Amino acid sequence: MSIFKKKDSASWVLMLVLGVILLTARIIPVSAPAVDQDKSNQAINENAAIIATLENKVIPPSGVVLPVVWGDFGVELVDAGVIDADKLISLYRDRGLFEDSYTALLLGRNNGKLKITRDNASYWLNLLWAFGLANKNRILETNEMLNSENGGAGRFASTGGWTLAKGDPMDHYNQHNFVELTTNQQAVVDRMAHGIYRPCCNNSTYFPDCNHGMAMLGLLELMAFQDVPEDEMWRMALAVNSYWFSDTYVTIAQYFNNQNIDWDNADPKVILGKEYSSASGYQQLLTKVDPIQLNTNGACAA
């Protein structure tokens, strides 16, 4: 009997030791190797650096000077009643975004070249929106804007949504001859307007039913009137759209970067086309690349 007791005692001791080992193994967490964690942090830092580089390329912090002289157009818009100066100035003061230069652009004469920055992108959106809405141009006489099936031209965001005029905005729609284009200049505007989209909708600038579309139309008219070469017009249109939709275009730049295409070498005509710059095209792109969200306000709303 004593032999069996010793064996039983030894078995219990062995089971107890194994139990302690198993319990300890379950309690003690297994930490990831420090090397793997370092690699993960390095990857995050490298990605952040890439995004910062792309951001500075797409929307340079110093801004972009366009080959367009603004001159007296602000005064002309105010004198015609297209812009109520008090309303526009109050809008930006109430937002805490008013700058001294804004008064000069609106009420001053002999302004120099248009310069767009991260800070003033929305202000230029308003000025160019007013210009595109009011300047007489055959694009505003197209069936798409005036088609009764769409409810008439006054029902769009780019028309009825312009609340900074004196009186009804439709009193100014396609009514003022701020610039009169030649046949060749108009042909350039027509061609480019058909090819430039914006990420807030699926329409080209030829159907300027939103503020961005109307503002882009105004910009194209100004550039064509001042005989900016068409290739340069495409580059400037992309630069301006990028400041207005910063997250979108830095994300597009990220996609191109993944394809080993440098943003500086990418074709503006392709980027501004329906495949990338329309709402549907951009949504399709997001199936191939993660969206980037920047700490910039952009200029989606005036």
Beta strands, then each sheet from edge to edge (+ up, - down):
strand 1: 64-71
strand 2: 111-116
sheet 1: 1+ 2-
end
